[in-house]
Amino acid sequence: MKQGLRDSGNCCLKMEKSSTLDYINQMFPTEASLSGVEPLMQKVHNEIRIVDAEILAAVRQQSNSGSKAKEDLAAATSAVKELMYKVREIKSKAEQSETMVQEICRDIKKLDFAKKHITTTITALHRLTMLVSAIEQLQVMASKRQYKEASAQLEAVSQLCSHFDGYRDNPKITELRDKFKNIKQILKSHVFSDFSSLGTGKETEESNLLQHLSDACLVVDALEPSVREELVKNFCDRELISYQQIFEGAELAKLDKTERRYAWVKRRLRTNEEIWKIFPTSWHVDYLLCIQFCKLTRTQLEDILENMKEKPDVGTLLMALQRTIEFEEELADKFGGSGSSRTVTDGFEETDKTENNNQTVLDIRKKYEKKLAAHQGDQDDDKDLAVPGAGFNFRGIISSCFEPHLTVYVEFEEKTLMENLEKLVQEETWDIVDGSQTSILSSSMQVVLIIRRSLKRCSALTKNQTLLNLFKVFQRVLRAYATKLFMKLPKGGTGIVAAATGMDGQIKTSDKDERMICYIVNTAEYCHKTAEELAENVSKIIDTQLADAVDMSEVQDEFSAVITKALVTLVNGLETKFDIEMAAMTRVPWGTLESVGDQSEYVTNIKMILNGSIPVLGRLLSPVYFQFFLDKLASSLGPRFYLNIFKCKQISETGAQQMLLDTQAVKTILLDIPSLGKQTSGAASYSKFVSREMSKAEALLKVILSPVDSVADTYSALLPEGTPSEFQRILDLKGLKKADQQTILEDFNKRGSGISQVPVATSAAAPVIPAAAPAPPPVASQLSGAILASREDVLTRAAALGRGAATTGFKRFLALTEAAKDRTDGPFRKLFNA
């Protein structure tokens, strides 16, 4: 700290030194001004003396203040000691006062305790007298069966006994309690004996019997709750003895007599309503009787169903189940049972009322307007039986026993659905009425309608395993319909004649067939979407434990396969129409043409074929499927046109120019297809694809047009993926002799321009011929074999890729499209990734 003060002082001195110099220079700027130094010094000395005097006075004053502070501290310490002494003195006097008060009140407390004990004794003796008297009076009332007076006396005795709970060891009290217990037992036996006459007809003979029993109910209420429960149970058991005897007999112990069971209990409740008014409403005798009735009925129906030698009749089973459900609903409405009535989803409202009204079973099932909650929990638990609506659920208490036996109903539904499916397919015209707003086959909408009706009927019965079993039936029905659609697609020619004429595997389609294929595509798409909606609706209404088993993905896959096959068939059918024009192209004398004119006749015919089909396809197909069709058509027609050039004979320079003109015309025709179909959403990618495919044919013709001495260079530049066999065929098309070809081929092989890979257009049709291989067989025969190969080569390879890369039908569809086009993007991906 001293070091800090020292440093601070040095700093101040430096500052003062600097300011002092400035001050002196300011006061004495010249030598002449130095004459005033003496007066200034004298003034400074005077000020120093004044400051010293002030410092001395301050020091003296501070010395005097320290002495005074010590005196003040000593005075305060003395005052505190005096205060502590007074506090101890006050505390001692307070203790003396407390001792004096206790001595004064000691006698008073003894008197107070004595008074309290005397009062308690007098009260206990008085209550004991009252208890003895009350028990004696109660005993007299019990012997005379004076129930109304005895009920009030019971309550009074019970209250008096509660005051003597602390005297249980007293012999007199124990004696009185035992006597009271015996009296209650006597009353109970009298009441049970009197109630045994209820329902035997004595109530009509003795007019006061009902009033007498009503008074007895007051006694039962005054006794323990277990007495009331036992009395009500005995009464319900007696009431149901006759029911049990009647419906366990061979005549009525049948499923078709179920309705008579419910009629019996309704009649019993109605006829005995006046008699049962003797019971207090808080006892809920009718409610408890119905619970006992439901449990007994469930047991008997289970025995009937399990002991049947043959499967129950569907109509009888459904009739019994319907009447059971209606009875449970009546009980739930009457007594306010817990659980809510199940309703079928709004999406399954019936829209067609033309169903056959002569079928009794269907009439029965059409009456179901409500779905019923499955009966859950332990129905034998009596803790919920005391008060209506306190947790007991009448809905399902009986009807749930039908659940394990509803397989016959599911089998009947499946048989009905399959028969309707066969009928609808047979009646299907496979055409759409003019003016229709949809391009969907009517049979598909009818199939979906009968499935929805079936779901509505079943959902009114159960949410459990039966509904799941019926859902599996729906899957089989939809699969069967998908198979019907698949089998309706045009097939290729088969047999010896087709193979001999070169038509094996070719698909011929008329304009009507093309429309039908479009309808099948749209129908399969509708069924694909509807199957998903059906699964969602079933998942919402089925029991949550079974919801995970509800899945329509496999059914959707089958409809996706139908869509894929239909579109491929559409492409193949259109390709078959081009066969004549492709053959006409090879018959044109390209080697002897003298001049280049307008486009050839086969090009015009190709345009006419497309003009006849594309507008209809564009109108009927959705943009997604139309785009897929166009891509398949371009991926097939482009490579085919390229291969068809090799099938021609010699091509002169004029012929090559004419063929190049025709190629450009075909390219223009293909590029105009989206506009022709009035669907241009994916025209950009399609145009790029067509241009890429047709550019190969243009490049081939440019090679044929090139001079002989530069044909090898032109071929390598325009067709870098070409093979020696193709190059040899080009030399044949140019009309070169074998000797001239040999020199050019040797020069071509030396430069190693041959590539072992097959061109993309012919990779699935022509074998790979290495550059160093010996002379191959004539290329024309190889190309002929390629033409005879399946025109589905690209589609087959794409489908193989799709099977490995996709798990659902729509994803396979996308994989098929993208693999065939050999690209990773496309207008179809948005649909399947949505």
Secondary structure as GFF3:
##gff-version 3
##sequence-region A 1 834
A	DSSP	alpha_helix	2	27	.	.	.	ID=ss1
A	DSSP	three_ten_helix	32	36	.	.	.	ID=ss2
A	DSSP	alpha_helix	37	144	.	.	.	ID=ss3
A	DSSP	alpha_helix	147	162	.	.	.	ID=ss4
A	DSSP	three_ten_helix	165	167	.	.	.	ID=ss5
A	DSSP	alpha_helix	171	195	.	.	.	ID=ss6
A	DSSP	alpha_helix	202	205	.	.	.	ID=ss7
A	DSSP	alpha_helix	209	222	.	.	.	ID=ss8
A	DSSP	alpha_helix	225	247	.	.	.	ID=ss9
A	DSSP	three_ten_helix	255	257	.	.	.	ID=ss10
A	DSSP	alpha_helix	258	271	.	.	.	ID=ss11
A	DSSP	three_ten_helix	275	278	.	.	.	ID=ss12
A	DSSP	three_ten_helix	281	283	.	.	.	ID=ss13
A	DSSP	alpha_helix	285	306	.	.	.	ID=ss14
A	DSSP	alpha_helix	314	335	.	.	.	ID=ss15
A	DSSP	three_ten_helix	346	348	.	.	.	ID=ss16
A	DSSP	alpha_helix	360	366	.	.	.	ID=ss17
A	DSSP	three_ten_helix	382	384	.	.	.	ID=ss18
A	DSSP	three_ten_helix	399	405	.	.	.	ID=ss19
A	DSSP	alpha_helix	407	427	.	.	.	ID=ss20
A	DSSP	alpha_helix	442	459	.	.	.	ID=ss21
A	DSSP	alpha_helix	465	488	.	.	.	ID=ss22
A	DSSP	alpha_helix	496	500	.	.	.	ID=ss23
A	DSSP	alpha_helix	511	541	.	.	.	ID=ss24
A	DSSP	three_ten_helix	544	549	.	.	.	ID=ss25
A	DSSP	alpha_helix	553	577	.	.	.	ID=ss26
A	DSSP	alpha_helix	579	587	.	.	.	ID=ss27
A	DSSP	alpha_helix	601	620	.	.	.	ID=ss28
A	DSSP	alpha_helix	623	647	.	.	.	ID=ss29
A	DSSP	alpha_helix	653	671	.	.	.	ID=ss30
A	DSSP	alpha_helix	673	676	.	.	.	ID=ss31
A	DSSP	alpha_helix	683	705	.	.	.	ID=ss32
A	DSSP	three_ten_helix	708	710	.	.	.	ID=ss33
A	DSSP	alpha_helix	711	718	.	.	.	ID=ss34
A	DSSP	alpha_helix	724	733	.	.	.	ID=ss35
A	DSSP	alpha_helix	738	750	.	.	.	ID=ss36
A	DSSP	three_ten_helix	760	762	.	.	.	ID=ss37
A	DSSP	alpha_helix	779	788	.	.	.	ID=ss38
A	DSSP	alpha_helix	793	805	.	.	.	ID=ss39
A	DSSP	alpha_helix	809	821	.	.	.	ID=ss40
A	DSSP	alpha_helix	829	833	.	.	.	ID=ss41
###
